[in-house]
Amino acid sequence: MKKLILNSFVFLLLFIVVFECFQGLTSPIFSVRQFTADIKRVFTTPSIANKNDSIGYNPNGEKIRLNINNLGFYSHIDFEPSELSENYALVGDSFVTSKICGTYNSIAYFLDETIDAKVYNFGASGGNLNSYNDIYETYNLKEAKLVFILITGTNDLVYKKQSKKSQESPLKLVNLINQKLNGPKFYSQPNFKLFEPNLNNVVYLVHDNLTKKSLIKNGVEQPVIELHIEDRYRFSDGHYTKEGNKLIANEIFQFLKQHN
């Protein structure tokens, strides 16, 4: 009996480790309730590879809607380059992508609903400041009225710019091995020189362990909005809930009111 219990425990532990490594969707702090919700979300969410709109689940197991636009970003609207000069863009990592919270619970969506303009969502899960700068350049966001870039703490400032990715293999295992071998390289401390000096239509939003004062002290000249969202507006994995995203959208709205 003891051997059966031990084998079962080892199997469960291995399953959790493998699930986290290859899916990256479980919560950082393990709980049975949260793990059950994560399993449900992974195995019941339809594939979105061949369609724009689908149903998913947030960390609490509640249904959410996800939508992918014409560029492949999670967004409530398609990107229209010809209309960029009259509209806004929001750039950032998974906090902006809002795959955890839902496309129609995202910061971009709530801001879009609040102002008389479109807000294009350029969320790139796992991104960092280099990624955001690349998005800004790739999609010519200098033409937008304003571009709001959400910086998730000093962690976004330690990644070195990577060289172009090598061609992917049709074998998933080979790609996983290459990712491990050619993974990201890091600075020993936050590198504020990653902030581009000539992005004249950019406004930075900072939260977690990054402050407006630290950006100004290190020579960042663009406007900065410092966010202070209470922990009760976060899921167990740290992402903001629908209510948290509404508060952030309102912070941006208040900034626009003061500067228009």
C-alpha positions in Angstrom: 0.0 0.0 0.0 2.8 2.4 0.9 4.5 1.7 -2.4 1.3 2.5 -4.3 0.9 5.8 -2.4 4.6 6.7 -3.1 4.3 5.8 -6.8 1.1 7.8 -7.1 2.7 10.8 -5.4 5.8 10.6 -7.7 3.6 10.4 -10.8 1.6 13.4 -9.8 4.7 15.4 -9.1 6.2 14.5 -12.4 3.0 15.4 -14.2 2.9 18.8 -12.6 6.5 19.5 -13.5 6.0 18.4 -17.2 2.7 20.3 -17.4 4.4 23.5 -16.2 7.4 23.1 -18.5 5.6 22.4 -21.7 2.3 24.3 -21.2 3.4 27.2 -18.9 -0.2 27.6 -17.8 -0.3 26.5 -14.2 -0.2 28.9 -11.2 3.1 29.7 -9.6 1.7 28.9 -6.2 0.1 25.4 -6.3 -3.3 24.7 -4.9 -5.7 21.9 -5.6 -8.5 24.3 -6.5 -6.3 26.4 -8.8 -4.7 23.4 -10.4 -8.1 21.9 -11.2 -9.2 25.2 -12.8 -6.0 25.3 -14.9 -6.5 21.7 -16.1 -10.1 22.5 -17.0 -9.0 25.6 -18.9 -6.3 23.8 -20.9 -8.2 20.7 -21.9 -11.6 22.2 -22.6 -10.5 25.4 -24.4 -11.0 25.0 -28.2 -8.1 25.4 -30.5 -7.9 28.9 -31.9 -5.4 28.1 -34.7 -8.0 28.4 -37.4 -10.6 30.8 -36.1 -10.6 34.2 -34.7 -13.1 33.8 -31.8 -13.1 31.2 -29.1 -14.0 30.4 -25.5 -11.5 30.0 -22.8 -11.3 30.0 -19.0 -9.7 32.4 -16.5 -7.7 31.2 -13.5 -11.0 31.0 -11.5 -12.5 28.6 -14.0 -14.9 31.3 -15.4 -15.6 31.4 -19.1 -13.9 34.2 -21.2 -14.0 35.2 -24.8 -10.7 35.3 -26.8 -10.3 36.9 -30.2 -7.3 37.1 -32.5 -7.1 39.9 -35.0 -5.7 40.2 -38.5 -2.1 40.5 -37.3 -2.3 37.5 -34.9 -2.6 39.5 -31.7 -5.2 38.9 -29.1 -7.4 42.0 -29.8 -11.1 43.0 -30.0 -10.5 44.8 -33.3 -8.4 44.3 -36.5 -5.4 46.6 -37.1 -6.0 49.3 -39.8 -2.7 51.0 -40.6 -4.5 53.7 -42.6 -6.4 54.8 -39.5 -3.4 54.8 -37.1 -3.0 58.6 -37.0 -6.4 59.0 -35.4 -6.1 56.2 -32.9 -4.1 54.7 -30.1 -2.0 51.6 -29.4 -1.3 49.6 -26.3 1.9 47.5 -26.1 3.1 45.1 -23.4 3.3 41.5 -22.3 0.7 39.1 -21.0 -0.9 41.8 -18.9 -1.8 43.6 -22.2 -2.5 40.4 -24.2 -5.1 39.5 -21.6 -5.3 35.8 -22.6 -5.8 35.1 -18.9 -8.6 37.6 -18.4 -10.2 37.6 -21.8 -10.0 39.8 -24.9 -13.2 41.6 -23.9 -11.9 42.2 -20.4 -8.6 43.7 -21.5 -7.1 47.1 -20.8 -7.3 48.0 -24.5 -10.9 47.0 -24.8 -12.0 49.0 -21.8 -10.1 52.1 -22.9 -11.6 51.7 -26.4 -15.1 51.6 -24.9 -14.3 54.8 -22.9 -12.8 57.1 -25.5 -13.9 58.2 -29.0 -11.1 56.4 -30.8 -9.8 52.9 -31.5 -7.2 51.3 -29.2 -5.1 48.6 -31.0 -3.9 45.8 -28.7 -0.2 44.7 -29.3 0.2 42.4 -26.3 3.1 39.9 -26.6 3.1 37.3 -23.8 6.5 36.9 -22.3 7.7 40.1 -23.9 10.2 42.7 -22.7 11.3 46.2 -23.6 13.2 44.9 -26.7 10.0 43.2 -27.9 8.0 46.3 -27.4 10.5 48.5 -29.3 10.4 45.9 -32.1 6.6 46.1 -32.2 6.7 49.8 -32.3 9.0 49.8 -35.3 7.5 46.8 -37.2 4.0 48.3 -37.2 5.1 51.9 -37.7 3.4 53.0 -34.4 5.1 56.4 -34.6 2.1 57.3 -36.7 -0.4 56.7 -33.9 -1.8 59.5 -31.8 -0.2 57.9 -28.7 1.4 54.6 -27.8 1.0 53.3 -24.2 3.7 50.8 -23.3 3.2 48.8 -20.1 6.4 47.8 -18.4 6.1 44.9 -16.0 8.7 45.7 -13.4 12.5 45.7 -13.7 12.3 42.2 -15.2 11.4 43.8 -18.6 14.8 45.7 -18.5 17.2 42.8 -18.0 16.8 41.0 -21.4 19.5 41.5 -24.0 18.4 41.9 -27.6 18.4 38.6 -29.3 19.6 37.9 -32.8 17.2 36.6 -35.4 15.7 33.2 -34.7 17.0 30.2 -36.6 14.6 28.4 -38.9 12.2 26.2 -37.0 12.2 22.4 -37.4 9.0 20.5 -38.1 9.8 18.5 -35.0 8.5 20.1 -31.8 11.1 18.4 -29.6 14.0 19.8 -31.7 12.5 23.3 -31.4 12.2 23.0 -27.6 15.8 21.9 -27.4 16.9 24.8 -29.6 14.9 27.2 -27.4 16.7 26.0 -24.3 20.2 26.2 -25.9 19.6 29.5 -27.6 17.5 31.1 -24.8 17.5 34.7 -23.7 20.6 36.3 -22.3 20.4 38.7 -19.4 22.0 41.9 -18.0 23.2 41.6 -14.4 20.9 44.5 -13.5 18.1 46.6 -15.1 19.4 48.4 -18.2 17.6 51.7 -18.5 19.5 52.4 -21.8 17.0 50.0 -23.4 14.5 52.9 -23.4 14.6 54.5 -26.9 15.1 58.3 -26.6 13.2 59.4 -29.7 9.8 57.8 -29.3 7.9 61.0 -29.1 4.4 59.6 -29.0 5.1 57.0 -26.3 3.7 57.0 -22.7 5.0 54.4 -20.3 3.0 52.7 -17.7 4.9 51.1 -14.8 3.8 48.7 -12.1 5.1 46.2 -9.6 8.7 47.0 -8.6 9.3 49.8 -11.2 8.5 53.5 -10.4 8.1 56.7 -12.3 10.9 58.2 -10.2 13.3 55.5 -11.2 12.6 56.1 -14.9 13.1 59.9 -14.6 16.2 59.4 -12.6 17.7 57.2 -15.3 17.0 59.7 -18.1 13.6 58.5 -19.5 12.0 61.7 -20.9 8.6 60.3 -22.0 5.6 60.7 -19.8 5.1 58.0 -17.2 2.0 56.7 -15.5 2.7 54.9 -12.3 0.1 52.2 -11.4 -1.0 51.2 -7.9 -3.5 48.4 -8.3 -4.5 46.6 -5.1 -3.8 42.8 -4.8 -7.5 42.1 -4.6 -7.7 43.0 -8.3 -5.3 40.2 -9.2 -5.7 36.5 -10.0 -3.6 34.0 -8.0 -1.1 34.0 -10.9 -0.5 37.7 -10.5 -2.4 39.0 -13.6 -5.1 41.6 -13.2 -8.7 40.7 -13.1 -11.4 42.4 -15.2 -11.8 45.0 -12.5 -8.1 45.6 -12.3 -7.9 46.1 -16.1 -10.8 48.6 -15.8 -8.8 50.6 -13.3 -5.8 50.7 -15.5 -7.9 51.8 -18.5 -9.3 54.6 -16.3 -5.8 55.7 -15.3 -5.0 56.1 -19.0 -8.3 57.9 -19.6 -7.5 60.4 -16.9 -4.1 61.0 -18.4 -5.7 61.7 -21.8 -8.2 64.1 -20.2 -5.4 66.1 -18.5 -3.2 66.2 -21.7 -5.8 66.9 -24.4 
